[in-house]
């Protein structure tokens, strides 16, 4: 979904292990340098990145069970790109964590966490240690 190939993209592609890839639907927005996580069978989160050329806090949720319908999700506290994200379980709840990347002021060591089952708001996590601009350790 999206990406960069000489310019930021709004295209999607389905990749298969046993057959040739296929073009997917076109997104209504351009998105690159974001991260994506599958939270459930009906929710793939596209988080931040550069959207329509600007550093963005916007989150989109694609539903593969409903013809890949895309709807707005809860925005990050701060826009970021080239960041990392992951899904993890905490006391049975599936949560999304977003860490690092670059914001308006350059490299960031901030962390944001979302529990989609409880809230539509990202919460601040503990910042992690940056040594020589290399992400070394996440302390949570």
Helices and strands as residue ranges (DSSP letters): E 13-14, E 22-23, E 31-32, E 35-40, E 43-47, E 50-51, E 54-55, E 59-63, E 69-72, E 84-90, E 93-99, E 102-103, E 106-107, E 111-114, E 123-124, E 129-131, E 134-137
